[in-house]
């Protein structure tokens, strides 16, 4: 693991991306320190200490039920393409990819290449089909997330749960966020190749730049191995959206089921911590948490704690209650993340041993 981290740090430093990561990490730690400094840590500990073993067991069971809903879309999208993979295996792969995404900047992305690799290498699914399933799954996930964010803001505005917050500005922000994945989904339905189109525009600009300087344009990016792979994956994604309406509708239904489970789990967490929140208030606090994890901070460090402390203050609760809630969420996610990292390592090591054994037999 240490070797992997050193290699990752060296690559990030060489590409110039390590410094922005370090800046975000420093801001996250500062935000966490300021948040913890402003609350009564004794109250935070007292709320967490009052959790009983039956309550912890109930939270664990509910969380397992929530986790079980997260892979339904992916499972359906692979089945739509004719690939029948055990749902339990996909849950394990999804947990491994969650861990990678959670511990890298921006908890929404990062593990997708591993998701593609595990299905392709372990089950013989063509890379284009695997990428298509992951791409459409992620687009549906983001579309559903930002739809919930928009509807949640409307719901909160109607109930006036966040008095003093610029709800109109929050609504406009959520609509703007929704526009990106929704536009991509519409483009796939219309048969547009969005990434290939961007590569084509870039290629044309590169060729004009080379022509003005009297230089040869070099190999075409769109006709390269990478460009052809992107186009095949987009064609597979378009076919998945247009030719399988039943599976796509079922995948959207799975997204709704996941969100019902997420809201229920969040409300249960506030209840066991002694908060007496109405449904609009619980949704308002959940909205704050979801906005926090959009920030490019690893594991949303500091942002999650600050968002919940602020949300509870606005809702008339103790900010310490919000920090205790965020620590409970973080404990859950870190435990899942650590297990997911172990699982990812085990899966990759098993695959590596199998490849080595195959080579030895061939020799």
N, C-alpha and C positions, 0 to 999 in steps of 0.2 A: 504493500500500500504506500509506504514511504517513497519507494522508487517511482511509482506512478505519479504521486504528487509532485516529486521533483521534476519529472519529465513534463508534466502539465504546466508547472510554473515556468520552466525553461521555454516551452513553446509560446506561452502567453507573453513572456518578456520579450522574446524575439519578434513577436507580431505587434508589440506595442499595446496589447490589450490588458496587461497585468496592472498597470497603473490605474486605469479607470476602475477596475475591480477593487483595488486596494482603497481607493477614495470612497467608493460606495460602502465598503466594509467599515472604514473609519467613521463614516457618517452614521451607519447603522449602530455601531457600538456607542457613539456619542448620544444618539437618540434613545437608546436603551438606558444608558446611564442617567440621562435627564429625566426620563419617565420614572425609573425606580426611585430616583432621588426625591421626586415630587409626591410620592404616595407613602402611606403608612405600611411599611413592610410587615409590621406585626399583625395588622389586619389581614394582609395577604396570606401570611402563614396560617393564621387562625382559620380562615375560610377553607384552605386546602387541608388542614389538619382534621377538620370535622368530617371529611369524606369517610364513609364507612366501607368495609369490604363488600357488602352487598351492592352499594352504589357504584363502586369501582367495577365490580363484575358486570353490572347492568350496562355501564358505559362501554365496557369491552365488547359485550355481546352486540350492542347497538352499532358500535363501530365496525364490527365484522360484517354486520348486515349492510351497512353503508358501502364498505369496500366491495362486497359481492355485487353491487350494482354498477361499479365503475367500468367493468370490462364487457358489459353486455353489448354496447355499440360496436366495439372492436370485434367481438365474436360474431355478431350478425353480419358485419361488413366482410369478414373473411368467408363466412358461409355463403354469402351472396355470390362470391367468386368461385365457389366450389371447393373450398378448403375447410375441412371439418377437423378442428383441433379441440382437444379437451378443454372445457371451460376452466377447470382447476389450474391447468398449466398456464392459460392466458392470465388468470388472476395472479399467479406467481410472477410471470413476466411483467405484468403491469406494476406490481409492487416493486420489482427491481428497477424499473424505469422511473417510478415515482421517487425512489431514493436518489437517483442521479440528478433528477430535476430539482429536488428539494435542497440538496446541498450545493447547488451551483447558482450563480446570480440569476434571479428571475425564476421563481418556483414553477412557472407555467410551462417552461421549455427546458430542454437539455437531454432528456432521456429517450427521445424519439428514435435516434439512430440505433440505440441498443434494442428498442422495441422491434424495429425492422430486422435487425441482425438475428435476434433470437428466433423469430418465426421463420426467417429464410434459411438459416443454417441448421436449425434443429428439426424442421418439418418439410424442407424442400419447397417452400412457397417461393415462386419467382420474385425477385427483388421488386419488379414493377408492381406486382399485385400486392406485395407487403407494404410498399410505400403508399400505394393508393388507399389501402385500408387504414393506415395510420394517418394519412393526410386528411381523408374525409372524416375520420373519427375526431381528429383535432379541430377541424373546421366546425363540425357539429358541436363539439364541446365548447369552443369559444363563443359560437353563436348563441348557444343556450345560456352560457354564463352571463354574457352581456345583455341578453334578453331579460334574464332574471334581474340583473342590475337595474335595467331601465324600468321594468315593471315594479321592482321593489321600491325604487325611488318614487314612482307614481303612487304606490300604496302608502308609503310613508308620508308623502305630501298630503294625501287625502286625510290621513289620520293625525297629521301634525305631530308626529312622534319626535322629530328632530327640530324643535323650536330653536331659532337662532342660527341655524345652518342655512347657507344659500342653496335651497333645494333646486331652484331653477338652474343654477350653474351646474349642480351635480347631475341634473337630468340631461343637460346639453352634453356634458362630458360622457355620460353613459351611452347616449345615442351615437356620439362620435366614435366611441370604442366599438359599439355594435356594428357600425357601418363597414369596418374592415373585414371581419370574417363573413358577414352577410354578403358583401360584394363578391368575395371569393366563391362562396357557395353558389350564388346566382351565375357567376361566370362559368363554373363547371356545368351547371344545368344547361347553359346556352351553348356549350361546346367550345368555349374559349380556352386557350392554353395560356393562363396568366404568366407563369414563370418563363415559359418559352418566349412569349411576347416581350417580356422584359429583357431576356437575353438577346433577342433579335435587335431591339432598340440599342442596347449596349454595343452589340457587334457592329451595327451601322455607324454608330458614333466613333467607335475605335477605328474603323476603316477610313472614315473621313479624316480623322486626326492623322492617320498614317499617310494618307494621300497628300495632305497639305504639307507634310514634311518630307515628301518624296521617299518614303520608306515602304517596304513591302508589308502588306497587311498581316501576314502570318497566317497560321491555321485558324479556321473558322471555329468560334466557340460553340455555335449552335450545331455544327456538324461534328463536334468532338464526341468522345465517348460519354463525357458527362452530359453534354447537351442532348444526345440521343436518349440517354437514360432518363433524363428529366421529361422529355417528350413522351416516352413510353409510359412513364408513371402518370403523367397528366391524362393521357388517353385512357388509361385504365380507370382513373378517378372519374373522368367524364362518363364512361360507360357504367360505372358503379352508381352514379347519381341518376342517370337517365334511363337505364335499362332495368333497374331493380327498385321500383317505387315501394313495393311492400316492405322490403328489408330496410329501406331508408326511413319509411314511416315508423317502423318498429324501433329503429335506432333513435329517432326523435322521441318516441314514447319512453325509451330507456333513459334518455336524458332527463325527462320530466320526473321519472321515478327516482333518479339519483338526487335531484334537487329536493324532492319531498323528504327523502331520507336525511339529507344534509340539514334541512331546516329542523326536522324533528330531533336529530342528534344535538344540534346547537341549543335548542330550547331546553332539552334535557340537561345539558351541561349547566346552563344558567340556573335551572331549578335546584340541582344538587348542591350548588354553591350558595344557596340561600337567597338568590335574587327573585324578585316577584315581578317578572316582566310580562307585559301583554304581548300578544302575537306581533302587532306592529312594532313594538319596542324591540323584540327579539330579532325581527327582520332588519330593523335599522342597525342594530349592533352587528349582525351578520354582514350587512352591506359594507360597514366600515372595515370589517376583517377582510372581505374579498377585495376591496380597493387596496388595502395595505399590501396584500401579497402580489399585486401587480407591479410593485416597485422592484427595480433590479438589485435587490439585496438578497444574499444567500439566506434561505430559510426565513425571509422577511424579518430578520433580526431587528429589533427596535421598532420597526413599523407596526407590527402586529400589537405589541404591548402598548404603544402610544395610541393606536387607533381605538383599542378597547377602553383604555383609561379615559380618552376624550369622549367616546360614545357614552360611557356610563355617567360621566359628569353632565353631559347634555341631557341625559334621560333622568337626571335627578338621583342617580345612584352614586355610591362611593367610587372614586377612581380606583381604589384598591381592589374593588370587586372586579373591575375590568382587567386589571393586571393578573388577578388570580385566575380569571377565565382564560386569558391569553397563555398563562403558564400551563394550565391544564391542556389546552389545545397543543401547545408546543411539546409537552411531555408525550402526548399521543403521537404526534408527527415524528418526533425524534426516535421514539421506539420503533415505529414503522419504518423510518428511514434507515436506521441501523440494521434492522432485520433485512430490509430490502437490499442494502449494500452487501451484506453477507450472502444473500441469495444470489445476487448478480455475480459475485466472485465465484460462488460454487458452480453456477451454470457455465460461466466462461472457462473455469478451470476444467470442468468435466468435458467441455467441448474440445479444449486444448489437448487434454490427455488422449481423447479419442483420435484426434488428428495425428498426434505423435505415434500412437499405436498403429494407425493405418499406414503411415510412412514406413515404420519399422517392418511391418509385414510385407509391404511392397518391395523393400530392399532385400 
